């Protein structure tokens, strides 16, 4: 399951109308997670004054601006991140060192 949230909004100071929404989409499955971040610009599409906007409003605008195909792609990508973390196909490290290496560069 994924969760969409709004990270920040940009608005015109002259009229308070939102021009850009920065969003985060996250998914969690036990100890594994994935995420995607982006922003969507609005050009006169948003007519609700800033003080009356809810997060649900903005998420709906974001999804509408992205379109169903892009929303599905983002959510599928997060699911793929989680599945990849569960069964990694690439690993790094050296067998003669512990996995945690502390380095002091001072």
RARA-V118930 format. One record per residue. RES is the residue in three letters. SS is DSSP state (h for helix, s for strand, l for the rest). Layout:
BEGIN
RES,SS  RES,SS
END
This chain:
BEGIN
UNK,l  UNK,s  UNK,s  UNK,s  UNK,s  UNK,s  UNK,s  UNK,s  UNK,s  UNK,s  UNK,s  UNK,l  UNK,l  UNK,l  UNK,l  UNK,l  UNK,l  UNK,s  UNK,s  UNK,s  UNK,s  UNK,s  UNK,s  UNK,s  UNK,s  UNK,s  UNK,s  UNK,s  UNK,s  UNK,l  UNK,l  UNK,s  UNK,s  UNK,s  UNK,s  UNK,s  UNK,s  UNK,s  UNK,s  UNK,s  UNK,s  UNK,l  UNK,l  UNK,l  UNK,l  UNK,l  UNK,l  UNK,l  UNK,l  UNK,h  UNK,h  UNK,h  UNK,l  UNK,l  UNK,h  UNK,h  UNK,h  UNK,h  UNK,h  UNK,h  UNK,h  UNK,h  UNK,h  UNK,h  UNK,h  UNK,h  UNK,l  UNK,h  UNK,h  UNK,h  UNK,h  UNK,h  UNK,h  UNK,h  UNK,h  UNK,h  UNK,h  UNK,h  UNK,h  UNK,h  UNK,h  UNK,h  UNK,h  UNK,h  UNK,h  UNK,h  UNK,l  UNK,l  UNK,l  UNK,l  UNK,l  UNK,l  UNK,l  UNK,l  UNK,l  UNK,l  UNK,l  UNK,l  UNK,l  UNK,l  UNK,l  UNK,l  UNK,l  UNK,l  UNK,l  UNK,l
END
